[in-house]
Amino acid sequence: MQRVGFMTRVAPEHMEEYIERHRAVWPEMQEALRRSGWGNYTLFIADDGTLFGYVETPDGLADAQQAMAAEEVNARWQASVQHLFSGIGDSNPDESFVELQEVFHIE
């Protein structure tokens, strides 16, 4: 299992909507994430909209993203939240992640 940290940015003016949307992630989206290898998936947000994500996945972030791209519900979800992000242009939000290098882990 690989541990992956990543960052992106939510537009500060849309933070409340972003938080509310993620309090009620569609059940079919949650199931697609599980099927696609997104385990122990957690999101954290700072006051300025910086979003940090953590996920454990068998084959790395790129493979997990590719598996999600094949899920129909993912296209609907990404389209519904795309306007909430800052600096991603026309990209899907899940394609804007900047993967971080792991430098320390304690068991």
C-alpha positions in Angstrom: 0.0 0.0 0.0 1.4 3.4 -0.9 0.7 6.5 1.2 0.1 9.6 -0.9 -0.1 13.3 0.1 -1.3 15.9 -2.4 -2.3 19.5 -2.5 -4.6 21.7 -4.5 -6.5 25.0 -3.8 -10.2 25.8 -3.2 -11.2 29.3 -4.1 -11.6 31.1 -0.7 -15.0 32.4 -1.7 -16.2 28.8 -2.2 -14.8 27.2 0.9 -18.1 26.9 2.7 -19.8 25.3 -0.3 -16.8 22.9 -0.7 -17.0 21.9 2.9 -20.7 21.3 2.7 -20.5 19.3 -0.5 -17.9 17.0 1.2 -20.1 16.5 4.2 -22.5 14.8 1.8 -20.4 13.1 -0.8 -22.8 11.0 -2.9 -22.8 7.3 -1.8 -22.1 6.2 -5.4 -19.0 8.4 -5.5 -17.8 6.9 -2.3 -18.3 3.4 -3.7 -16.4 4.3 -6.9 -13.5 5.7 -4.8 -13.4 2.4 -2.9 -13.5 0.3 -6.1 -10.7 2.4 -7.5 -8.3 1.9 -4.7 -8.8 5.1 -2.7 -8.4 3.9 0.8 -8.2 5.9 4.1 -8.9 9.0 1.9 -8.9 12.2 4.0 -9.1 15.9 3.1 -7.9 18.8 5.2 -8.5 22.5 4.3 -6.7 25.6 5.6 -8.3 29.1 6.0 -6.8 30.3 2.8 -8.3 27.4 0.7 -5.2 25.3 0.6 -6.4 21.7 0.4 -4.2 18.8 1.6 -5.3 15.2 0.8 -4.1 11.9 2.0 -4.9 8.6 0.5 -3.6 5.0 0.7 -3.7 3.2 -2.6 -2.2 0.0 -3.9 -0.5 1.4 -7.0 0.0 5.1 -6.5 -1.9 8.3 -7.2 -1.7 8.2 -11.0 -3.2 4.7 -11.1 -6.0 5.6 -8.6 -6.8 8.7 -10.7 -6.9 6.7 -13.9 -9.2 4.1 -12.3 -11.5 6.9 -11.1 -11.5 8.5 -14.6 -13.2 5.3 -15.8 -16.1 5.7 -13.3 -19.1 7.5 -14.8 -20.0 9.1 -11.4 -16.6 10.7 -11.2 -17.2 12.8 -14.3 -20.5 14.0 -12.8 -18.9 14.8 -9.5 -15.9 16.6 -11.0 -18.2 18.7 -13.2 -20.3 19.6 -10.2 -17.4 20.9 -8.1 -15.0 22.3 -10.7 -16.2 25.9 -10.1 -15.1 25.6 -6.4 -11.3 25.5 -7.2 -8.8 28.2 -7.8 -6.1 28.2 -10.6 -7.1 24.9 -12.3 -8.5 26.4 -15.5 -10.7 23.9 -17.3 -9.1 20.9 -15.7 -11.0 18.5 -13.6 -10.3 19.1 -9.9 -8.9 15.6 -9.5 -6.3 16.3 -12.2 -5.0 19.4 -10.4 -3.4 17.6 -7.5 0.2 18.3 -6.8 1.6 15.1 -5.3 3.9 15.6 -2.4 7.1 13.7 -1.6 6.9 11.6 1.6 9.9 12.5 3.8 9.0 10.8 7.1 6.6 8.1 8.5 6.4 6.4 11.8 4.6 3.2 12.4 
